[in-house]
Amino acid sequence: MRLAVAQIVTGADLAANLGLIRDYATRAKTAGAELVVFPEAAMRAFGHPLADIAEPLDGPWATTVRAIAADLDIAVVAGMFTPGEGGRVRNTLLVTGPGIETSYDKIHLFDAFGFAESESVDAGTAPVTFELNGTTIGLATCYDVRFPALFTANARAGAAVNIVCASWGAGEGKAEQWDLLIRARAVDSTTFVVACGQADPATLGLPSAGATPTGIGHSAVVSPLGSPLVALGGAPELAVVDVDPSVIPDVRGKLPVLANARSF
């Protein structure tokens, strides 16, 4: 499977962000990718109002992403915001493409490091996987990466690949934690982990959003044994990488953590 990681910086303008999605998806398709993964908050970056732009999965923003995927004949994963309860939104991953249509609402909300995502976001309630050309793929968003059970649940549901879309907050030790966590989740679940974060706005000369998580880059694709197959820096970039899901049974034969796990 050839896939692409689109490490971009989004802003407040929904149309401009759609332009980035079309540009990077086109480049991914030209490079032969079957799937292109965009970060969390691809619809609109954190630090801007969200309730006023949240829309259902059949709304105009998602419909345009769906059309891009159809026009290019490529699967797309992109972070957006859908309506929640009581004025809140849901932090949603849209998955769309030829024969594929699903979504995932972020389960673990980022109430940490001085930020309270739960004040404006409703939590999702269930894991989600989808199938692309015979390969099952699990979904996760940002803070979810700190919770191994989601990744192992996806693996037990058949996932050979786990996607993590993020808008990872900057701060002391945060880049090191990101690297540690995505590699650990790959080994925990014996899956490939495709981790796509927002790029660092500072690389484009854009101002910091203060305590609001925007992005640090460092997107990566990690093997089921925790080795990085590709690792990016802080700047916007498209990375294309081939992964071979057929190796998963052999990896799980050598490292049967899913089979050996016990509940307490």
C-alpha positions as CSV (number, residue, x, y, z in Angstrom):
1,M,0.0,0.0,0.0
2,R,1.4,3.4,-1.0
3,L,0.1,6.2,1.3
4,A,0.9,9.9,1.8
5,V,1.1,12.0,4.9
6,A,0.1,15.6,4.2
7,Q,1.7,17.8,7.0
8,I,0.1,21.2,6.4
9,V,-0.7,24.3,8.4
10,T,-4.3,25.3,8.3
11,G,-5.8,28.6,9.3
12,A,-9.3,30.2,9.8
13,D,-10.3,30.3,6.1
14,L,-12.2,27.1,5.2
15,A,-11.8,27.7,1.4
16,A,-8.1,28.2,1.7
17,N,-7.8,25.0,3.8
18,L,-9.8,23.1,1.1
19,G,-7.3,24.4,-1.4
20,L,-4.5,22.9,0.6
21,I,-6.3,19.6,0.6
22,R,-6.8,19.6,-3.1
23,D,-3.2,20.6,-3.7
24,Y,-1.6,17.9,-1.4
25,A,-4.1,15.2,-2.5
26,T,-3.3,15.9,-6.2
27,R,0.4,15.6,-5.4
28,A,-0.2,12.4,-3.5
29,K,-2.1,10.9,-6.4
30,T,0.6,11.9,-8.8
31,A,3.1,10.0,-6.6
32,G,0.9,6.9,-6.8
33,A,-0.6,7.0,-3.3
34,E,-3.9,5.2,-2.6
35,L,-4.5,7.1,0.6
36,V,-3.6,10.6,1.7
37,V,-3.8,11.5,5.4
38,F,-4.3,15.1,6.6
39,P,-4.1,16.4,10.2
40,E,-6.7,17.1,12.8
41,A,-8.4,20.5,12.4
42,A,-7.8,20.5,8.6
43,M,-11.1,22.2,8.3
44,R,-10.1,25.1,10.6
45,A,-7.2,25.4,12.9
46,F,-7.6,25.5,16.7
47,G,-7.5,29.1,18.1
48,H,-10.4,30.2,15.9
49,P,-14.1,29.8,16.5
50,L,-15.4,26.3,15.7
51,A,-19.1,26.2,16.5
52,D,-19.9,28.6,13.7
53,I,-18.3,26.5,11.0
54,A,-19.2,23.0,12.3
55,E,-21.4,21.2,9.8
56,P,-22.8,17.7,9.2
57,L,-21.0,15.1,7.1
58,D,-23.2,16.0,4.2
59,G,-22.5,19.7,4.5
60,P,-20.6,21.8,1.9
61,W,-17.1,21.4,3.3
62,A,-17.2,17.6,3.6
63,T,-19.0,17.4,0.3
64,T,-16.1,19.3,-1.3
65,V,-13.5,17.0,0.3
66,R,-15.6,14.0,-1.0
67,A,-15.5,15.5,-4.5
68,I,-11.8,16.0,-4.4
69,A,-11.3,12.3,-3.4
70,A,-13.7,11.2,-6.1
71,D,-12.1,13.4,-8.8
72,L,-8.6,12.1,-7.9
73,D,-9.7,8.5,-7.2
74,I,-7.9,8.5,-3.9
75,A,-8.9,7.9,-0.3
76,V,-8.7,10.9,2.0
77,V,-8.7,11.2,5.8
78,A,-9.1,14.8,7.1
79,G,-10.0,16.4,10.4
80,M,-13.1,18.5,10.5
81,F,-15.8,19.7,13.1
82,T,-19.3,18.4,13.1
83,P,-22.2,19.7,15.3
84,G,-22.3,18.4,18.9
85,E,-24.7,19.0,21.8
86,G,-25.3,22.3,23.7
87,G,-23.3,24.4,21.3
88,R,-20.3,22.1,21.3
89,V,-18.8,20.5,18.3
90,R,-17.4,17.0,17.6
91,N,-13.8,16.6,16.6
92,T,-14.3,14.4,13.6
93,L,-12.1,12.6,11.1
94,L,-13.8,12.3,7.7
95,V,-12.8,9.3,5.7
96,T,-13.9,9.3,2.0
97,G,-12.8,7.9,-1.3
98,P,-13.7,5.2,-3.8
99,G,-16.0,2.8,-2.1
100,I,-15.2,4.3,1.4
101,E,-17.3,6.6,3.5
102,T,-17.0,6.7,7.3
103,S,-16.1,9.0,10.2
104,Y,-14.6,8.9,13.6
105,D,-15.3,11.3,16.5
106,K,-12.3,11.8,18.9
107,I,-12.9,9.8,22.1
108,H,-10.3,11.2,24.5
109,L,-10.5,15.0,24.8
110,F,-7.4,17.1,25.5
111,D,-8.0,18.4,29.0
112,A,-4.3,18.7,29.7
113,F,-1.4,21.1,29.7
114,G,-3.7,24.0,30.5
115,F,-6.1,23.4,27.6
116,A,-9.7,22.2,28.1
117,E,-11.0,20.7,24.8
118,S,-14.1,19.4,26.6
119,E,-15.4,22.9,27.1
120,S,-16.1,23.2,23.4
121,V,-16.0,19.6,22.1
122,D,-18.3,16.5,22.7
123,A,-16.4,13.2,23.0
124,G,-16.9,10.3,20.6
125,T,-18.0,7.0,22.1
126,A,-16.7,4.2,19.9
127,P,-13.6,3.1,17.9
128,V,-13.9,3.1,14.1
129,T,-12.1,1.1,11.4
130,F,-12.5,1.1,7.7
131,E,-11.2,-1.1,4.8
132,L,-9.0,0.0,1.9
133,N,-8.2,-2.5,-0.8
134,G,-8.5,-5.4,1.7
135,T,-6.5,-3.7,4.5
136,T,-8.3,-2.7,7.7
137,I,-7.3,0.7,9.1
138,G,-8.1,2.1,12.5
139,L,-8.6,5.8,13.4
140,A,-7.4,8.0,16.3
141,T,-7.0,11.7,16.9
142,C,-4.2,13.5,18.8
143,Y,-4.7,13.0,22.6
144,D,-6.0,9.5,21.8
145,V,-2.4,8.5,21.2
146,R,-1.8,8.5,25.0
147,F,-4.4,5.7,25.4
148,P,-3.1,2.3,24.2
149,A,-6.4,0.5,24.5
150,L,-7.9,2.3,21.5
151,F,-5.0,1.1,19.3
152,T,-5.3,-2.5,20.6
153,A,-9.1,-2.4,20.1
154,N,-8.6,-1.4,16.5
155,A,-6.0,-4.2,16.1
156,R,-8.4,-6.7,17.6
157,A,-11.0,-5.5,15.1
158,G,-8.5,-6.4,12.3
159,A,-6.5,-3.2,11.8
160,A,-3.1,-3.6,10.3
161,V,-2.7,0.2,10.2
162,N,-3.6,2.8,12.8
163,I,-3.9,6.4,11.6
164,V,-3.4,9.3,14.1
165,C,-4.3,12.8,13.0
166,A,-3.1,15.5,15.3
167,S,-2.7,19.2,16.1
168,W,0.0,18.6,18.7
169,G,0.6,21.3,21.2
170,A,4.1,22.7,21.5
171,G,6.0,22.8,24.8
172,E,8.8,21.3,26.8
173,G,9.3,17.7,26.0
174,K,6.2,17.5,23.7
175,A,8.1,16.5,20.5
176,E,9.9,13.8,22.4
177,Q,6.5,12.6,23.9
178,W,5.0,12.5,20.4
179,D,7.8,10.4,19.0
180,L,7.7,8.0,22.0
181,L,3.9,7.6,21.9
182,I,3.5,6.9,18.2
183,R,6.3,4.3,18.3
184,A,4.9,2.7,21.5
185,R,1.4,2.5,20.0
186,A,2.8,0.7,17.0
187,V,4.5,-1.9,19.2
188,D,1.5,-2.2,21.6
189,S,-0.9,-3.0,18.7
190,T,1.7,-4.5,16.2
191,T,0.3,-2.2,13.5
192,F,1.8,0.3,11.2
193,V,1.1,3.8,12.7
194,V,0.6,6.7,10.3
195,A,0.9,9.8,12.4
196,C,0.0,13.1,10.6
197,G,0.3,16.3,12.6
198,Q,-0.2,19.9,11.7
199,A,3.1,21.5,10.7
200,D,4.7,24.2,12.9
201,P,3.2,27.6,12.0
202,A,6.5,29.2,13.0
203,T,8.2,27.6,9.9
204,L,5.9,29.8,7.8
205,G,6.5,32.9,9.9
206,L,3.0,32.7,11.5
207,P,2.4,33.8,15.1
208,S,1.9,31.4,18.0
209,A,-1.6,30.8,19.2
210,G,-0.5,30.9,22.8
211,A,-1.8,27.9,24.8
212,T,-3.9,26.7,21.9
213,P,-2.5,23.6,20.3
214,T,-1.6,24.3,16.7
215,G,1.2,22.0,15.5
216,I,4.9,21.0,15.8
217,G,5.1,18.8,12.7
218,H,7.2,15.6,13.2
219,S,4.7,13.5,11.3
220,A,5.9,9.9,10.8
221,V,5.1,6.4,9.6
222,V,6.2,3.7,12.0
223,S,6.6,0.0,11.5
224,P,4.8,-2.6,13.7
225,L,8.0,-3.1,15.6
226,G,8.4,0.7,16.3
227,S,10.9,1.7,13.6
228,P,10.3,4.9,11.7
229,L,9.8,4.4,8.0
230,V,9.6,8.1,7.4
231,A,9.9,11.0,9.9
232,L,9.4,14.7,9.0
233,G,10.6,17.9,10.6
234,G,8.5,20.9,11.5
235,A,7.8,22.5,8.1
236,P,4.9,21.7,5.7
237,E,5.7,18.6,3.6
238,L,4.2,15.7,1.7
239,A,5.7,12.3,2.5
240,V,4.9,9.2,0.4
241,V,5.8,5.8,1.8
242,D,5.0,2.2,0.9
243,V,3.8,-0.1,3.7
244,D,3.2,-3.9,3.4
245,P,0.3,-5.1,5.6
246,S,1.1,-8.7,4.7
247,V,4.0,-8.7,7.2
248,I,1.6,-8.3,10.1
249,P,0.9,-12.0,10.7
250,D,4.6,-12.7,10.9
251,V,5.2,-9.8,13.3
252,R,2.4,-11.0,15.5
253,G,3.8,-14.5,15.4
254,K,7.2,-13.1,16.7
255,L,5.6,-10.6,19.1
256,P,2.2,-11.9,20.2
257,V,1.3,-9.1,22.6
258,L,-2.3,-9.1,21.5
259,A,-2.6,-12.9,22.1
260,N,-0.6,-12.7,25.4
261,A,-2.5,-9.8,26.9
262,R,-4.4,-10.3,30.1
263,S,-7.2,-8.1,31.6
264,F,-7.1,-7.0,35.2
